[in-house]
C-alpha cells in the first residue's frame, strides 16, 4: 500500500512539475517583449484603453460598432494597478491567455475522464493539449493584443470544466461556478453567443444519460443551479439590450452571409475556407496571422486531424461498443469545435477569419492532444517490439531535443517571422504611435493639433484612427493634450507663435494649405 501511494505521489509531483513548466512557457510566450511585439497599437485596441481611462464601469460601449464592457473594465483595473502604458493595455490579454492554458489542462482531464480513459492517460493528453495551446501562434497572438475576444476561450474552458466536473462529482457548487462563467461569457465578444447552441446540445446529451439512470430530479436541480447563476451574471447585459435593441447585433448584420445576395454560395465558400485554414490556407490579415499561412504549425495540424478522425470514429461506432458517457464526451468536443467555428463561417468579410473563430481554439488543441497521444502509443509499441539497450537513454534525449526544437520553431514563427515583419507594423498602426510619442516629447504648453484625415468609424465625430494617438498621449498626460480635427475644420486652429500640426496621412495639398496659413507651425505626417 505504501509503495502504491509513493508511486501515485511521485506521478503527481511529476505532473505538477510538467504543468508548471508549461505555464512558465506560456508566460514567456505571452509576456516577452509585450510592449514592443506586435509593434504599434491598433485603433481597436486603443479605444478600449481610452474608454477604460475616461468612462470605466459601463456594461456596453456602443462606439466602434459596439463592444461588451467586461474587457474594458478589466483594463481599468490593469491601469489602476500598473499605470497607463502599452504594457498594461496588453497585460489583461496576456494574463487571460495564461489562465486559459491552465483551464484547458483542467477541462481536458475532466472531459476525457468520462470517456473511460485511465486517469494517467487523460493527464498525458491534457498536458499535451495545454502545451500545444501554450506555444500556439494562434493563441499567443491574441493573448498579446488588447482585443476582448481573448476572453471567449477563457470563459468557455472554465464554463465546461465546472459543468463536467459537476456532472462527475454531483456537487452543486460546480454547477454554480459553471453558470457564473457561462453568464460572464456574454460580457465578452459577440461570437460567444453561439455557445448557447453548444450548451443546449451538451445539456440534452446529459439529460438522456440522467433519464436512463432514473435521476431526472437530480438533473433538474443541478441545471437549476447552473441557470440561476447564469441569469444573475448575464442579467445586467440582458437589461441593457432590452433598453437598446439596436446594439444587440451591432456590426454582425453588416458582415453576415444572410445579408449577401448569394447566401448559400457564400456559406459554402466560407465553410470550405474555414475548414482549410487549420492546415492549408489561413487568415490573410497580418493582425491575426502570418498572412495566408495555416493557423496551426504543421506537426500540430497533423495531430489535430488525427484527433478529429479518431473522435468522429468514436462517435460513429456501433452503439453497443460505445458507452453513453464516451459518446457524450466526443460528441461534445466535435460539437464545440464546429459551433464555435460558425461565427467565422457565417460571415463574408475577411474569410477565413481566425479572430471570429477564436472560440474553437480549446477543442482544436484537445484534438491535437488526443492525436499526439495516439502517435506516442504507436511509437512506444515500436520501441517495445524492437527493444534496444540504448532505448531508455536515446528516447528521452530524442524527446527533449524534439520538444526544444518545437518550442524554438514556434518562438521563431511569432517573434521573428511575424513579429519583425514590416507589414505587422503597418497592420498595428505603428506610425500613429510615433505621432503620439512625438507629441509627448514636446513641452506641455506647446499647442498641438492632429488632423485626422484617415477614414474610419466616427467616435465623437472623429474617425477611429485618432484613438491610437490619443492613447499614446494618455500614457504621459492621462488626457490628450492635442486637439483633434477633421480636415474641413482647420479654421479652428489657433497658433500665434509656435505649435505643431500632425496629419495622420500624407496629403500634399493639405500640407501646402497649412504651411501658408500657419508658417510658424511645425508640420508632420504619419509615414
N, C-alpha and C positions, 0 to 999 in steps of 0.2 A: 504493500500500500504506500509505504514511504517512497519507494523508488518511482512508483507511478506518479505520485504527487510531485516529486522532483523533476520528472520528465515534463509534466504539464507546466510546471513553474518555469523551467528552462525555455520551453517553447513560447510561453507568454512573454518572457523577457526578450527573446529574440524578435518576436512580433513587434513589441513596443519599440525596440531599437530600430527596426527597419522602418516602421511607420514614422518615427521621429525624424529619421534620415530623409524620408520622402518629404516631410513637411519642411525641413530645412532647405531642401532643394526647391520646393515650391516658393518659399520665402525669397530665396535668392533670385529665382526667375522673375518674381513679381516686384521686387524692391531694388534690384541692382540698377543704378543709374535711372531711377524712376523719374527724376525731374527733367532728364535730357533725352530719353528714348521712350516713346517717339519724340522727335524734335518738333516742338510747337504746341499750340493749344487750339484745337478746332473750335469754332464758334459754338457748336452744340455743347461742348464741354464748358466753355467759358460762361454761357448763360446760366448753367447750373450753379457755377461758383458765384456769379454776380447776384443771383437771387437768394442763394444761401446767406450772403452777406447782408443784403438790403431788406429782403422780405421773407425770413425763415418762418417755418411753422405752418405753412399752408398745406391743405390736403391735396390740392391740384393746382398746377400752374398752367393756365390756358395759353400763354405765349408760346411761340415756336411750335405750333401745331398741337400743343397740349402735352403735358408731362405729369405723371403721378408724383406726389410730393415726397415720398419716403427718401429717395436718394438725395434730394436737395437738402432735406433736414439732417441727414447723416453728414453731409458736407459741412453744415453749420457746426455740428459737434466737432468735426475734424479741425475746422478753422479756430474754434474756441480753445482746443487743446494745443494745437501746433502753430497757430498763427496763419495768416493768409499767404499762400505760396503755391507754386505749381505742384510741389511735392505733396502738400496737404490736400490739394484738389484731387490728386490721384490716389492718395492713401486709402480712401474708402474702398475703391475698386480693388486695390491690391490686397487689402485685408480680407475683403469678402471672398476674393479668389482663393486665398489660402484656406479659409474656413470651408470652402466648397470642396477642396481636396480632402480634408478630414471627413466632411459629411459624406462624400462618395464612398470612402472606405467603410464607414458605418452602415450606409444604405446597402451596399453590395453584399456585405455579410448577412444582413437581415433578410434581403430578398432571396438570396441563394440558399439560406438555411431551410426554407420551406420546400426546396426542390429535391430534398433527400441527399444533398451533398454533405459529406462529413465536414465537421467544423474546421478541420485542418485545411481542407480543400477550399472552402468558402473564404477562409482567411487569406490563402495564397492568391486567389482570384481578386479579392478586394484590394490587396496590396498592389497587384499588377495594375488594376484599373485606376487606382489613385495615383500611381507612379506615372502612368501614361497621361493622365489629366494634368499632373504637376508640371510636366515639361512640354505639353501640347502648345504649339504656336496658337492655335485657335482660342484656347482658354487663356493663355498667358497674355495674348494681345489685348483682349477685352478686360483683363484684370489690371491693365496699365493705362486704360483710357477712362475718363470720367463720364461714362455713359451709364444710365440707370439699368440697362439690360443685364448687366453682370449679376444683378440681384435675382434674376429668374432661375438659373440653375441652383443658386444657393437656397432659395426658398423651396424649390422642388425636392432637392435631396433630403432636406430635413423634414419636409412635409411627409414624404413617403417613408423615411426612416422611422419616424414616430408612429405612423399609421401601421406599417407592417410589424413593428415591434409591439404595438398594442394588440394586434390580432394574435401574435405569438404568445405574449405574456398574459393577455386578458386583463390588463391593468388600465383603468380609466385615465390616469394622468397622461399616459402616452397618447391617447386619443385627443385629449385636450390640447396637448402641445402640437400634435399634428394639425389640428384645426387652427391654432394660432398661426402657424407657418402658411397654411392654405389661405387664410384671410390676409396675412401680410403680403402674400404674393400679388394680390390685386392692386397693391400700392406701388408696384414696381414698373411694369412695362406692358404695353397693350398686348403683346404676343402671349403673355401669361394667361390671358382669359381663356384660351383654348384648353387649359388644364382642367377646366370644368368637364369637358368630354372625357378626359382621362380618368377623373375621379368617378364619373358615372360608370364607366366600364369596370374600374377596379372594385368599386363597392358592389356592383352587380355580381361580379365573379365571387366575391366573398359571401354575398347573400346566398348564392347557390350552395356554397360549401356549408354555411351555417344551417341552412334548411335541411340538408342531408343529415347533419348531425343532430337535428332537432333542437337547435339552440337559437331560435328566431328572436326570443325575448332578449337574450344576451346581446345579440347583434344590434337590435334596435336601441338598446340602452347605450352601447358603445358609440354608435353612429350619432345618437342624440348629443352625446358629449362632444363629439367631433364637430358637428354642425353648429352647436351652441357657441363654441369658442370662435369658429369661423365667422359667424354672423357678428359677434361682438367686435372683432377686429376689422372686418370689411365694411361694417355699417356706416361709418363716417363718410367713406368714399361713395357708397351707395346713395346716401342722402344728397351728397354734392351733385351726383349725376341726375338725380330726380329733379333737382332745382336748376341744373344746367345741362339739359339733354343734348345740346349741340356739342358739348365737349366729350361725350361718351365715345364716339367713333373717331373724332378728330381727323387725323390725316389718313386713316385707313381707307376711307372711301375713295380717295384720290389715286391710290396705287393698287386697288383691288382688281382681280380679274373680272369681277362681276360688273365693273364699270367699263369693261373692254367691249369692243364691237364684236369680238370673236372669243367669248369666254371659254368654250370647250377647247379650241385650238391653243389658246394661251395657257390654259391649265395643263394640257398635255406637254407643252414645251417647258413650262416651269417645273413640272414634276420630273421630267427627264433630266433637266439641268441640275436640280437639287439632289437627285439620286446620284448623279455623276460627280458632284462636287467633292465627294469624300476621297475618290481615288483617280479621277480622270481630269476634270477641269473645274477649278474652284472660282470663288468670288474674284471679280476683276478690280474691285475697289481697293486701292492701296491702304486705306484706313483699316480695312477688315482682314487683309490677306496679302501674301506675296502674289501680286496680280496674276490671276489665271492658274496658279498652282493648286493642286488638290489641298483641301484643308487638313488632311491627315498626312503625316510623314509616312512614306510608303510602307515601311515594315508594320506600322500600326494599322494602316489601311488594309493590309492583307489579313492581319489578325482580326480586325473588325469584321471583314467579310466572312471569315471562318466562324466567328461567334454568332453572326446573324444567321448563317446557314444552319448551324447546329441548333440554334434556338427555334427556328422555323421547323426543323425536323422534329424537335421535341414536342412542339405544339400539334403537328400533323400526324404523329404516330397514332396507331390504333388505340382507342380509349382504354382497352384492357391492360395495355402495357404502360399506361401513364396514370399516376395518381392525380387526384384533383388539385392538390397543392402545387405539384410540379407544373401542371397546366396553368394555374394562376400566375406563378412566377414568370414563366417565359412569355405568356400572353401579355402580361403587364408590361414587360420590357419592350416587346415589339410594338405594343400599342403606344407607349410613351414615345418611342423613337419616331414613329410616323406622325402622331398627332402634333408633336411639337416641331415637326418639320413644316406643318401646314401654314404657319404664319409667313414663311417664305414662299411656299408653293402657291398660295392663294394671292400672290401679288405679281405684277408685271414689270415693276421697276427694278433695275439693277440686279437681275437674277443671273446666277444663283446668289442668294443673299445670306452670308454667314451670320450677320447680326440678328436678323429676324428668326433664324433657326437656332438661336443660342440655347433654347430650352431642350434641344435634342442632345446636347453635349453629354449629360450623365449616362444615358443608356448607350450612347456611342462608345464610350470608354469602358463600360461594363462588358459590352460585346467584345471589345478588344482584349479585355482581361480574360474572358472565357476562351477566346481564340488562343491567347498566349499560353494559357494553362494546358489546352489540348495539344498544342505543339510541343510543349515541355514534356508531356506524358509520352509522346512518340519518341522524342529524343532520349528520354530516360529509359524506355524499353530497349532502344537500340544499344545503349551502353550496358544494360543488364545482359542482353543476349550475346554481346561481344565484350566480355569483361577484359580489362587491361589493368595491370598493376599501377599504371600511372593515372588511371581514370580519376581516382579520388583527389589527385593533385591537379591534373590538367583541366578537368571540368570547372572547378571553382575559379581557376585563373582565367580560363576562357570566358566564363560568365562575367567576371569582373571587368575584363577588357571590353566585352560586348556592351555591358551597361555603361561603362565610361565613354565609349565611342558614341553610343546612342545619345547620352546627355550632351556631349560636346556637339554632335550634329544638330541637336535641337537648339542649343545655345547659338551656334553659328547661324542657323536659319533666321532666328529672331534678331539677335543683336548685331549681326554683320550683314547678312544677305538682305534683310529687310530694313533693319534699324539705320543703316548707313546709306540707304538708297536716297538720292536726291528727290525722288518722287514722293517719298514719305514726308519730307519737309514741306513740299507743296501741298500734300493731302492734309497736313495738320496746321497749315497756315503759319509757318514759321516767320514769314515776312511781316505778319501782323504783330507777332510777339516782338520782333525787332523794333517796330514803330513804338510799341508800348515801352520797351526798355529805353529807347532814346528819349522819350518824353519824361520818363522817370529820372533820367540823368540831368535834366535841366533844373534850375532853381525853381522853387515852388511859385514864386511871384511872376515867372515868365508866362506871358499869355500864350495859350496853346489851343489850336483848333484842329480838328480832324474832319476832313471832307470825306464822307462815306459815299464814294462813287462806285460802289460794288452792289450788284443786285442781291436780294435776299428777302426772306420773310421779315415783315416790319415788326419791330418791338419798340413801342412808344414812338412810332413814326420814323424810326431809323432802321435801316436794313441790318440783318443779323451779323454780318462780318464785323461790325463795330464791337461786338461783345468781347472778342479776344483782346483788343486794345484796352477796352475798359477794365477787363480783369487784371491785365498786367499792371495797369495804373493802380488798381486796388491793392496789389501786393506791397506797394510802398505807402500809399496815402489812404487806403481803405475806401475813399470815394474818389471817382475820376476828377482830375483837375482840368482836363481839356474839355472843350465844348464841341459836341458832335453835330455836324450839319450836313444836309443834303447839298449837292452841287448848286441847286437853284436858290439856295439860301445864303450865298456868300456875302450878300449885302449886310448880313448880321455881324460880320467880322469887324471887330474894333481893335485895331493895332495902331498905337500912336508912335512909339519909339522902336520897340523890338518885340518880336514874337515868333512863333513857329506855326506853320500851316502844313499839315501832313495829309497827303492824298492816299487812299487805300488802293489805288490803281493808277498806273501811269496814264495821263491824259494831256497830250501836248498843248491843245488849245486852252484847256482849263489852267494849266500851269502858266501859259503866257498871259492870260487874263489876270491871274492872281499876281504875277510879277509886276504888271502895270499898276494895279490898284494898291498893292502893298509892297513897294520896293524895299522897305526896311525889314520885311519878314524873311525868315529862313524857310525855304520851301523844300519839302522832301516827299517821296512817294514810296510805296511798297514795291519791292522788286518783283 
